Amino acid sequence: MTARAIWKGELKLDSTRVPVKLYAAVKDQTVRFHILDEKSRTRVKQHMVEAGSGKEVTKNEEIQKGFEIEPGTFVILDKAELEKLAPEASREIEIIQFVPPQGIPPEYYDRPYYLGPDGDQAAYFAFAEALKNKEKEGVARWVMRKQRYVGALRAEDDHLMLFTLRHAEEVLSARDLPRPAGRASDKKELTMAKQLVEMLSGEFDPKEYKDEYRQRVMEFVEKKAKGHKPRLHLVKTKRKTTSLDKVLSKSIETLKKKRAA
């Protein structure tokens, strides 16, 4: 399947401009179901109704957007006002600064995109090579589809990737989490924990991690579509234990048996 660009723009670094195309780097594979009437097996449509009276609202002219500032009190914004508030359209992906690869905390990363060349391939690959050799990420901002974004630009396998970043007010700080309670781990538990980490060390292979729920649902749907009545096997939950050293010991023994086999 050939990748299709979803947006075009220009990387802007001072006076340098590199034309690029934006491609989606991920594809949503969430299992989605249609809502059907139980008797007729036809789709059920959703309608907009007034919360108080239950009266159906059918025309777009009858709908307004309101921001609730307190329970039951709304500030109404019409289409013209919202358009004036929207950021000015642009095709520039402006690079603000360069930071070390670990300079952006992982919780700020949102959605990945591929950036491909749009005509001037020499300038594109020269920029990607420079970014890769310097081991830096660019912090960028741009406007796309009436929304302003902040992102991280990096080189991956001689190509460029652009990640949208969450804004500061969206990210919760780990400092706000409750402090761990209870005793500290003893020397034996720490030793076993380090041993377990070492035994599980390896290279990440994304092919080993699949959406098992989606796979089970699709297999079940396929069998039912062919007229079969497949049995449902419940997923067994593991029994919990409160002893940390027993948990670590059991995990280590299980790994040893797997390697021996």
C-alpha positions, 0 to 999 in steps of 0.5 A: 500500500503506497503511503499518501501525504496528508499535508504539505509544508516547508521546514524553516530554519532561519533563511533555509527552507526545505519542502516536505510532505507529512505522512501518518506514522501510525494507523488506528486498529481499534475494534469498532462495533456498529449499534444495531436494533435487536430485532431488525438488525439494522443500524441505529442512528444517534440524534441530538436532543435538548437535555431538558425537554428531549426535543430533537434538534435537526438543523445546524442553524439551531446549534450553538457552541458554548463554553461552560464557565460554571454549572448551567452558565455558558459563554456563547461563541458563534462561527465568525468569532471562532474563526477569528480566534483560530491561528493564521493559516501557514505552511511553515514548520518553524524550527525554534531550537535544537535539544539533546535526544533526551532533552524532551521528557517522554510524557510530552510525546503525542503522535508521530508522523513521517516527513518526506521530501517534496521535490528538493531531495538533496536539501532534505537528505542533507538536513536529515544527515546533519540532524542525525550526525549532531544527535539533536532533536529540533523543537518546531511549531506549525499550524495545520488544519486550524490548529497550532502544534508544537513538535519534535523533529528527529532523524530516523533511518535517513528520514525525518520524523515529526512528533506532536508534543503535548502542551505543558498544561496537559502533562501531569507531574510525577511530583503530584503522585502520592509518595510510596508507603511501606518499608524499603526493599532489603538487600536480598530483594534488590539483588534478585531484582537486578538479576531479573532485569539482567535476565530480561535484557534484550532488543525490543522487537515490536512484532512480539507485542500485538493487540491480543484482544483485537486478535481474539475478537477478529478470530471470533467474528470470522468463525461466527461469520462462517456459521460456527459457534466458537467457545469463549475461553476466559482469560485467567488472572494470576494469583497475587502474593504480598511477598516481594522476594517470593515473586522475584524468586518465582520469576527468576525460576520461570525464566531459567526453565524457559531458557533451559527448554 
